[in-house]
Amino acid sequence: MELVNLKDAGDTASFAEAVKRGLGKNQGLYFPTRIPTLENIDDLLSRPFAERSIEVLKALIGDELPQGMVEAVVNEAFTFPAPVEKVTDSIYTLELFHGPTLAFKDFGGRFMAQCLSRLSEGQPVTILTATSGDTGAAVAHAFHGIENINVVILFPEGKISPLQEKLFTTLGDNIHTVAVDGDFDACQALVKTAFDDPDVREGLHLNSANSINISRLLAQVCYYFEAVSQVPEEERSNLVISVPSGNFGNLTAGMIAKTMGLPIKRFIAATNLNDTVPRYLKTGEWAPKATVATMSNAMDVSQPNNWPRIEALIEQGYLPADCLRGESVDEEYTHLAMRQLAQLGYTSEPHAAVAYRALSHDLNEGEVGLFLGTAHPAKFRETVENVLGQPLSLPKPLADVAAKTSLAVPLSAEYEDLKAHMLALLKTK
Ligand SMILES: *Cc1c(COP(=O)(O)O)cnc(C)c1O
């Protein structure tokens, strides 16, 4: 697989290089120079998830990795199912929340962790990342127990839900968590400063392992095939997929799957009030506004960092522009969608509800819809209980961590404190 930096055509990388680098020069995103099409889609769709995913990934990555590595990574990373449930006569949902942290980020996070650990060839690596919730948990679980990789996760003290926090602060071992006396922006600023500081960047072999890493996207392509495989054959050619979007990694993966020949008629980019993309698709003007806080907070993003990849898919002629429409859903309609789903017998949370609302609003006669369920409702328990007026029971992974003690170390938002902490913790390892 050859990738090229979308900001610098002279900066190319193999899959292994792009996984290790994350971002290219000038913060540019890596993008495949060629996306293969698959001839044997029907046959692939009849195979089990892991077996099919290995084929899809090998078609994308090619033969640059050591023999058996793709198989090993998939078998370690994809250890939980992605079932499709029928919600109405013409609408399905793909549940992506049956992994260890109950969110779809487990797929990309676990796949990236397995790739990085195998590709770093025994060299110690330190993953440093800031989180306002979901990402931290997925990264922590994905790297937990992996030799030679230490993870440092910064989060704003008291600003994420206690249950969310416990999902990543109770693991211990190679997972080090820091409760920063500041907000999420302060955490991100600390990460940025650390990457600019050679003592830490080189001394500890920093890697960001963030959401723009190419390995995450490739992992996510696989569950679109899994979704289509569970939709009845006669409905596949009319399938419209609605993706609840924040940084647009999830949607990018879906569009890559379509490019490879997976039968998906079109996509809906469903956002909350942070509607930069739906407005852009309607007016042609890229005009981000200040980010607003909503119930679907993992999508509170006004400058989505994967967007250049979606533009590349269209500009390079892989997909027609009209295969993507945008829809922004406000808080009131998100509430309403959650209640409608509950009446249909399906308990949902705000992110999936945004996608459901956009889909039911946009779906034409004769089309079949599928929306992605990106998180388990219990991850947004307070909101779901408030909107539906019913108590929600905790699934096992959440009930288990609720009883454990947080191991997070409190620190100020001063960079020197973080630096001293990280060097003391990791320098000798
Ligand atoms: C991260 C996240 C999203 C947004 O996904 P992107 O790939 O950033 O568009 C949607 N829902 C949930 C629950 C998430 O955690």
The ligand as an SDF file (V2000), in Angstrom:
LIG
                    3D

 15 15  0  0  0  0  0  0  0  0999 V2000
  -16.2790    9.3980   18.1390 C   0  0  0  0  0  0  0  0  0  0  0  0
  -17.7580    9.1790   18.1220 C   0  0  0  0  0  0  0  0  0  0  0  0
  -18.5650    9.5790   17.0320 C   0  0  0  0  0  0  0  0  0  0  0  0
  -18.0090   10.3420   15.8480 C   0  0  0  0  0  0  0  0  0  0  0  0
  -17.2120    9.5440   15.0290 O   0  0  0  0  0  0  0  0  0  0  0  0
  -16.2320   10.2230   13.9450 P   0  0  0  0  0  0  0  0  0  0  0  0
  -15.5010    9.0990   13.3210 O   0  0  0  0  0  0  0  0  0  0  0  0
  -15.3370   11.1410   14.7270 O   0  0  0  0  0  0  0  0  0  0  0  0
  -17.0880   10.9670   12.9930 O   0  0  0  0  0  0  0  0  0  0  0  0
  -19.9150    9.2610   17.0640 C   0  0  0  0  0  0  0  0  0  0  0  0
  -20.4660    8.6220   18.1210 N   0  0  0  0  0  0  0  0  0  0  0  0
  -19.7330    8.2530   19.1920 C   0  0  0  0  0  0  0  0  0  0  0  0
  -20.4130    7.5850   20.3320 C   0  0  0  0  0  0  0  0  0  0  0  0
  -18.3560    8.5050   19.2340 C   0  0  0  0  0  0  0  0  0  0  0  0
  -17.6450    8.1410   20.2960 O   0  0  0  0  0  0  0  0  0  0  0  0
  1  2  1  0
  2  3  1  0
  2 14  2  0
  3  4  1  0
  3 10  2  0
  4  5  1  0
  5  6  1  0
  6  7  2  0
  6  8  1  0
  6  9  1  0
 10 11  1  0
 11 12  2  0
 12 13  1  0
 12 14  1  0
 14 15  1  0
M  END
$$$$
